[in-house]
């Protein structure tokens, strides 16, 4: 029987201003998943979880990590082994930091390891995108760093790692309320004006160049969006005063992380702690308790971390 494997998957911040459904970055905050094969005849799956929100994690075959695990074996045309999955949570659930992506990526990476590593990172990324429905969380969760992804005419995906200068620091703020992804998606329009699309294209170019060079004015000019944030910001209690406080404290910009309600501000390294404090205080004035902290990027992702440990 194969030995147990541990898969560590980073949180992610997706959309990143103008990068709706295509741009995301891995953050140094993690969920951990241990996959322990069991003897034939044991229950097909046994899931346990510890950490914040553990009581909400499915412990049967509906568990998302297990479903991804089974999808990997189905892709290989193999029968999945009986498995015990032990999950340690540190990425908040339903807050916009890619908690579902951690489960999908963990199931695929863990399954691939136990199956003998038949698939490479690109194949796992394609499977992860198919399961999640969009790339901006699962690709950085799998591969680390800041990743840009785009669909191809044949239905496949291309992605690339983007440079992120150490002078620019993400400040992540997580309020003590949730926002369902389905609710956040429901408020989006079916079509957007040409001017909005053009504005986002220009902003994305400025943001990516600013991140690469560590040039604050371009990051500031690029941290705007016309495709999703104008429609979602009213779903986030205190968004306007929190945004104003972050900018007043020196942030280059602030955006909804994923579908929210978490926010991510981009700041010079020397201002990051002040920005985090300003965000937490502004939300507190709105009657909301929030955790705000500067986080490093996770450069390795679940794939590289798993193979480094192998």
GIHU-V705209 format. One record per pair of residues at least 12 apart in sequence whose C-alpha atoms are under 10 Angstrom apart, sorted by the first residue. I is the first residue (numbers start at 1). GAP is how many residues later the second one is. If there is no record, write none. Layout:
# GIHU-V705209
I&GAP  I&GAP
This chain:
# GIHU-V705209
1&35  1&36  1&37  1&38  1&39  1&80  1&113  2&34  2&35  2&36  2&111  2&112  2&113  2&114  3&32  3&33  3&34  3&35  3&111  4&30  4&31  4&32  4&33  4&34  4&79  4&80  4&81  4&106  4&109  4&110  5&28  5&29  5&30  5&31  5&32  5&80  5&104  5&105  5&106  5&108  5&109  5&301  5&304  5&305  6&26  6&27  6&28  6&29  6&30  6&79  6&80  6&81  6&100  6&103  6&104  6&107  6&299  6&300  6&303  6&304  7&23  7&24  7&25  7&26  7&27  7&28  7&80  7&95  7&96  7&98  7&99  7&100  7&101  7&102  7&103  7&106  7&295  7&296  7&298  7&299  7&300  7&302  8&21  8&22  8&23  8&24  8&25  8&26  8&79  8&80  8&94  8&97  8&98  8&101  8&102  8&133  8&134  8&293  8&294  8&295  8&297  8&298  9&17  9&18  9&19  9&20  9&21  9&22  9&23  9&24  9&82  9&89  9&90  9&92  9&93  9&94  9&95  9&96  9&97  9&100  9&129  9&131  9&132  9&133  9&134  9&135  9&289  9&291  9&292  9&293  9&294  9&296  9&297  10&15  10&16  10&17  10&18  10&19  10&20  10&21  10&22  10&80  10&81  10&87  10&88  10&89  10&91  10&92  10&95  10&127  10&128  10&130  10&131  10&132  10&133  10&134  10&287  10&288  10&289  10&290  10&291  10&292  11&14  11&15  11&16  11&17  11&18  11&19  11&20  11&79  11&80  11&81  11&85  11&86  11&87  11&88  11&89  11&90  11&91  11&126  11&127  11&129  11&130  11&133  11&286  11&287  11&290  12&12  12&13  12&14  12&15  12&16  12&17  12&18  12&79  12&84  12&85  12&86  12&87  12&89  12&90  12&124  12&125  12&126  12&127  12&128  12&129  12&132  12&133  12&134  12&245  12&246  12&285  12&286  13&12  13&13  13&14  13&83  13&84  13&85  13&123  13&124  13&127  13&128  13&133  13&157  13&159  13&242  13&243  13&244  13&245  13&246  13&247  13&249  13&250  13&251  14&12  14&82  14&83  14&84  14&121  14&122  14&123  14&124  14&126  14&132  14&133  14&241  14&242  14&243  14&244  14&245  14&246  14&250  15&121  15&122  15&133  15&210  15&213  15&214  15&240  15&241  15&242  15&243  15&244  16&120  16&130  16&188  16&191  16&206  16&207  16&208  16&209  16&238  16&239  16&240  16&241  16&242  16&247  16&248  16&249  16&250  17&183  17&186  17&187  17&190  17&202  17&205  17&206  17&207  17&208  17&209  17&210  17&211  17&212  17&236  17&237  17&238  17&239  17&240  17&241  17&247  17&248  18&179  18&181  18&182  18&183  18&184  18&185  18&186  18&187  18&188  18&189  18&204  18&205  18&206  18&207  18&208  18&209  18&210  18&211  18&237  19&117  19&129  19&130  19&181  19&182  19&184  19&185  19&186  19&188  19&189  19&203  19&204  19&205  19&206  19&208  19&209  20&116  20&180  20&184  20&205  20&206  20&207  20&208  20&209  20&238  20&239  21&112  21&113  21&114  21&115  21&116  21&127  21&128  21&129  21&207  21&237  22&112  22&113  22&114  22&115  22&117  22&125  22&126  22&127  22&128  22&129  22&137  23&112  23&113  23&114  23&116  23&117  23&123  23&124  23&125  23&126  23&127  23&136  23&137  23&139  23&181  23&185  23&235  24&74  24&111  24&112  24&113  24&114  24&115  24&116  24&117  24&120  24&121  24&122  24&123  24&124  24&125  24&137  24&138  24&233  24&234  25&111  25&112  25&113  25&114  25&115  25&116  25&118  25&119  25&120  25&121  25&122  25&123  25&136  25&137  25&139  25&145  25&272  25&273  25&274  25&276  26&71  26&72  26&110  26&111  26&112  26&113  26&114  26&115  26&116  26&117  26&118  26&119  26&120  26&121  26&269  26&270  26&271  26&272  26&273  26&274  26&275  26&276  27&70  27&113  27&114  27&117  27&118  27&119  27&143  27&145  27&267  27&268  27&269  27&270  27&271  27&272  27&274  28&116  28&266  28&267  28&268  28&269  28&270  28&271  28&272  28&273  29&60  29&61  29&62  29&63  29&68  29&266  29&267  29&268  29&269  30&58  30&59  30&60  30&61  30&62  30&69  30&72  30&111  30&268  30&272  31&20  31&56  31&57  31&58  31&59  31&60  31&61  31&68  31&71  31&72  31&75  32&17  32&54  32&55  32&56  32&57  32&58  32&59  32&70  32&71  32&74  32&270  33&15  33&16  33&32  33&52  33&53  33&54  33&55  33&56  33&69  33&70  33&73  33&74  33&77  34&13  34&14  34&49  34&50  34&51  34&52  34&53  34&54  34&72  34&73  34&76  35&12  35&30  35&31  35&34  35&47  35&48  35&49  35&50  35&51  35&52  35&71  35&72  35&75  35&76  35&78  35&79  36&45  36&46  36&47  36&48  36&49  36&50  36&74  36&78  37&43  37&44  37&45  37&46  37&47  37&48  37&77  38&43  38&44  38&45  38&46  39&42  39&43  39&44  40&41  40&42  40&43  41&40  41&41  42&39  42&40  42&41  42&42  43&17  43&38  43&39  43&40  43&41  44&16  44&17  44&22  44&36  44&37  44&38  44&39  44&40  45&14  45&15  45&16  45&17  45&18  45&21  45&36  45&37  45&38  45&39  45&40  46&13  46&14  46&15  46&17  46&20  46&36  46&37  46&38  46&39  46&40  47&12  47&13  47&14  47&16  47&18  47&19  47&36  47&37  47&38  47&39  47&40  48&12  48&36  48&37  48&38  48&39  48&40  49&36  49&37  49&38  49&39  49&40  50&36  50&37  50&38  50&39  50&40  51&36  51&37  51&38  51&39  51&40  51&41  52&36  52&37  52&38  52&39  52&40  52&41  53&36  53&37  53&38  53&39  53&40  53&41  54&33  54&34  54&35  54&36  54&39  56&37  57&30  57&32  57&36  59&26  59&27  63&22  63&40  63&41  63&44  64&36  64&37  64&38  64&39  64&40  64&41  64&42  64&43  64&67  65&20  65&22  65&35  65&36  65&37  65&38  65&39  65&40  65&41  65&42  65&43  65&45  65&46  66&14  66&17  66&18  66&19  66&37  66&38  66&40  66&41  66&42  66&44  66&45  67&36  67&37  67&40  67&41  67&64  68&35  68&36  68&37  68&38  68&39  68&40  68&41  68&42  68&43  68&59  68&60  68&63  68&64  69&12  69&14  69&34  69&35  69&36  69&37  69&38  69&39  69&40  69&41  69&42  69&43  69&45  70&37  70&38  70&41  71&33  71&36  71&37  71&40  71&56  71&57  71&60  72&35  72&36  72&37  72&38  72&39  72&40  72&43  72&47  72&52  72&55  72&56  73&35  73&38  73&39  73&42  75&52  76&36  76&39  76&42  76&43  78&37  80&31  80&34  80&35  81&30  81&33  81&34  83&28  85&22  85&25  87&16  87&19  89&13  92&82  92&83  92&84  92&86  92&170  93&85  93&86  93&87  94&83  94&84  94&85  94&86  94&87  94&164  94&165  94&166  94&167  94&168  95&78  95&79  95&80  95&81  95&82  95&83  95&84  95&85  95&86  95&162  95&163  95&164  95&165  95&166  95&167  95&168  96&41  96&78  96&82  96&83  96&84  96&85  96&160  96&161  96&162  96&163  96&164  96&165  96&166  96&167  96&168  97&40  97&75  97&77  97&160  97&161  97&162  97&163  97&164  97&165  97&166  97&167  98&38  98&39  98&40  98&42  98&43  98&159  98&160  98&161  99&38  99&39  99&42  100&32  100&37  100&38  101&27  101&28  101&30  101&31  101&34  101&35  101&36  101&37  101&38  101&39  101&40  101&41  102&35  102&36  102&39  102&40  102&200  103&35  103&38  104&23  104&24  104&25  104&27  104&28  104&34  104&37  104&38  105&19  105&20  105&22  105&23  105&24  105&26  105&27  105&32  105&33  105&34  105&35  105&36  105&37  105&38  105&196  105&197  105&198  106&22  106&35  106&36  106&196  106&197  107&21  108&16  108&17  108&19  108&20  108&34  108&195  109&12  109&15  109&16  109&19  109&33  109&193  109&194  109&197  109&198  110&192  110&193  110&196  112&12  113&193  113&194  113&197  117&190  120&183  121&18  121&21  121&22  121&182  121&183  122&17  122&20  122&21  122&35  122&36  122&37  124&14  124&15  124&18  124&179  125&13  125&14  125&15  125&16  125&17  125&18  125&32  125&33  125&34  125&178  126&12  126&13  126&30  126&31  126&32  128&13  128&14  129&27  129&28  130&26  134&15  134&16  134&17  135&12  135&13  135&14  135&15  135&16  135&22  135&23  135&24  136&12  136&13  136&14  136&23  136&122  137&121  138&163  139&20  139&21  139&22  139&162  139&163  140&19  140&20  140&21  140&158  140&159  140&160  140&161  140&162  141&157  141&158  141&159  141&160  141&161  141&162  142&158  142&159  142&160  142&161  142&162  142&163  143&17  143&18  143&155  143&156  143&157  143&158  143&159  143&160  143&161  143&162  144&17  144&153  144&154  144&155  144&156  144&157  144&158  144&159  144&160  144&161  145&15  145&16  145&17  145&18  145&19  145&151  145&152  145&153  145&154  145&155  145&156  146&14  146&15  146&16  146&17  146&18  146&62  146&65  146&151  146&152  146&153  147&12  147&13  147&14  147&15  147&16  148&12  148&13  148&14  148&60  149&12  161&138  162&46  162&47  162&49  162&50  163&45  163&46  163&47  163&48  163&49  163&50  163&51  164&44  164&45  164&46  164&47  164&48  164&49  164&50  164&133  165&44  165&45  165&46  165&47  165&48  165&49  165&50  166&45  166&46  166&47  166&48  166&102  166&103  166&130  166&131  167&44  167&45  167&46  167&47  167&48  167&49  167&99  167&100  167&101  167&102  167&103  168&42  168&43  168&44  168&45  168&46  168&47  168&48  168&51  168&83  168&84  168&97  168&98  168&99  168&100  168&101  168&102  168&103  168&104  168&128  169&42  169&45  169&82  169&95  169&96  169&97  169&98  169&99  169&100  169&101  169&102  169&103  169&125  169&126  169&127  169&128  170&81  170&84  170&93  170&94  170&95  170&96  170&97  170&98  170&99  170&102  170&106  170&123  170&124  170&125  170&126  170&127  171&75  171&80  171&83  171&92  171&93  171&94  171&95  171&96  171&97  171&98  171&100  171&101  171&102  171&103  171&104  171&105  171&108  171&121  171&122  171&123  171&124  171&125  172&82  172&83  172&84  172&85  172&90  172&91  172&92  172&93  172&94  172&100  172&103  172&104  172&107  172&119  172&120  172&121  172&122  172&123  173&69  173&83  173&84  173&88  173&89  173&90  173&91  173&92  173&103  173&104  173&106  173&107  173&110  173&117  173&118  173&119  173&120  173&121  174&83  174&86  174&87  174&88  174&89  174&90  174&105  174&106  174&115  174&116  174&117  174&118  174&119  175&61  175&62  175&63  175&85  175&86  175&87  175&88  175&105  175&108  175&109  175&113  175&114  175&115  175&116  175&117  176&85  176&86  176&112  176&113  176&114  176&115  177&59  177&60  177&83  177&84  177&85  177&111  177&112  177&113  178&58  178&82  178&83  178&84  179&56  179&57  179&80  179&81  179&82  179&83  180&79  180&80  180&81  181&77  181&78  181&79  181&80  182&77  183&49  183&52  183&76  184&44  184&45  184&47  184&48  184&49  184&51  184&52  184&74  184&75  184&76  184&77  185&43  185&46  185&47  185&74  186&45  186&46  187&41  187&43  187&44  187&45  187&48  188&39  188&40  188&41  188&42  188&43  188&44  189&38  189&39  189&42  191&36  192&34  192&35  192&36  193&33  193&34  195&31  196&29  196&30  196&31  197&28  197&29  197&30  198&28  199&23  199&25  199&26  199&27  199&28  200&22  200&23  200&24  200&25  200&26  200&27  201&21  201&24  202&19  202&20  202&22  203&15  203&16  203&17  203&18  203&19  203&20  203&21  203&22  203&23  204&14  204&15  204&17  204&18  204&19  204&20  204&21  205&13  205&14  205&16  205&17  206&12  206&13  206&14  206&15  206&16  206&17  207&12  207&13  207&14  207&15  207&16  207&17  208&14  208&15  209&13  210&12  211&55  214&54  215&37  215&53  216&35  216&36  216&37  216&50  216&51  216&52  217&35  217&36  218&34  219&32  219&33  219&34  219&47  219&48  220&27  220&31  220&32  220&33  220&34  220&46  220&47  221&31  221&32  222&30  222&31  223&29  223&30  223&31  223&32  223&42  223&43  224&29  224&30  224&31  225&30  225&31  228&28  228&31  229&26  229&27  229&28  229&30  229&31  232&24  232&27  232&28  232&29  233&22  233&23  233&26  233&27  233&28  235&25  235&26  236&20  236&24  236&25  236&26  236&27  237&24  237&46  237&49  237&50  237&51  238&44  238&45  238&46  238&47  238&48  238&49  238&50  239&16  239&17  239&22  239&24  239&40  239&43  239&44  239&47  240&42  241&38  241&41  241&42  241&44  241&45  242&12  242&21  242&36  242&37  242&38  242&39  242&40  242&41  242&42  242&43  242&44  243&12  243&13  243&20  243&21  243&22  243&35  243&36  243&39  243&40  244&34  244&35  244&38  245&30  245&31  245&32  245&33  245&34  245&35  245&36  245&37  245&38  246&18  246&19  246&20  246&21  246&26  246&28  246&29  246&30  246&31  246&32  246&33  246&34  246&36  247&18  247&19  247&20  247&28  247&31  247&32  248&27  248&30  249&18  249&22  249&23  249&24  249&25  249&26  249&27  249&28  249&29  249&30  250&15  250&16  250&17  250&18  250&20  250&21  250&22  250&24  250&25  250&28  251&14  251&15  251&16  251&17  251&20  251&21  251&23  251&24  251&25  252&13  252&14  252&15  252&16  253&12  253&13  253&14  254&12  254&13  262&28  262&29  262&30  263&16  263&29  264&12  264&28  264&29  264&30  265&14  265&27  265&28  265&29  266&28  267&27  269&25  271&23  272&21  272&22  272&23  273&19  273&20  273&21  274&19  274&20  275&17  275&18  275&19  276&14  276&15  276&16  276&17  276&18  277&14  277&15  277&16  278&14  279&12  279&13  279&14  280&12  280&13
